[in-house]
């Protein structure tokens, strides 16, 4: 059985806060909505992807 060590403090501090994660998700949704509006009406749907 493998034993996993806890992430170091450096790794934990590199993770975005919940507020930042929420802002990123909100921005992604906004950009996807905008892309959808720009392609409407169209026969082919947009391809969803992660926006950084």
VMD Tcl script that draws the C-alpha trace (Angstrom):
set ca {
  {0.00 0.00 0.00}
  {1.36 3.41 -0.98}
  {1.65 6.10 1.61}
  {1.07 9.66 0.43}
  {2.84 12.51 2.14}
  {1.13 15.81 2.83}
  {1.76 18.59 0.32}
  {4.45 21.01 1.38}
  {3.51 24.50 2.54}
  {5.00 25.83 -0.67}
  {2.56 23.78 -2.77}
  {-0.40 24.74 -0.60}
  {0.44 28.45 -0.81}
  {0.62 28.18 -4.61}
  {-3.01 27.07 -4.82}
  {-5.44 29.89 -5.66}
  {-7.85 30.98 -2.96}
  {-11.57 30.17 -3.34}
  {-12.20 33.82 -4.23}
  {-9.66 33.67 -7.06}
  {-11.03 30.32 -8.25}
  {-14.54 31.82 -8.32}
  {-13.31 34.84 -10.28}
  {-11.55 32.59 -12.81}
  {-14.66 30.45 -13.29}
  {-16.83 33.56 -13.66}
  {-14.44 34.93 -16.29}
  {-14.41 31.62 -18.17}
  {-18.21 31.53 -18.21}
  {-18.33 35.12 -19.44}
  {-15.86 34.41 -22.23}
  {-17.75 31.27 -23.28}
  {-21.03 33.21 -23.30}
  {-19.44 35.91 -25.45}
  {-17.99 33.34 -27.85}
  {-21.39 31.69 -28.16}
  {-23.08 35.00 -28.92}
  {-20.46 35.79 -31.58}
  {-21.03 32.46 -33.33}
  {-24.83 32.52 -33.22}
  {-26.51 31.52 -35.46}
  {-24.13 28.91 -36.71}
  {-24.36 25.30 -37.66}
  {-21.36 24.17 -35.60}
  {-21.18 24.72 -31.82}
  {-18.07 26.20 -30.23}
  {-15.54 23.86 -28.64}
  {-15.31 24.45 -24.89}
  {-11.79 24.78 -23.50}
  {-10.06 26.00 -20.39}
  {-9.24 29.70 -20.45}
  {-6.25 30.94 -18.50}
}
mol new
graphics top color blue
foreach p $ca { graphics top sphere $p radius 0.5 }
foreach p [lrange $ca 0 end-1] q [lrange $ca 1 end] { graphics top cylinder $p $q radius 0.2 }
display resetview
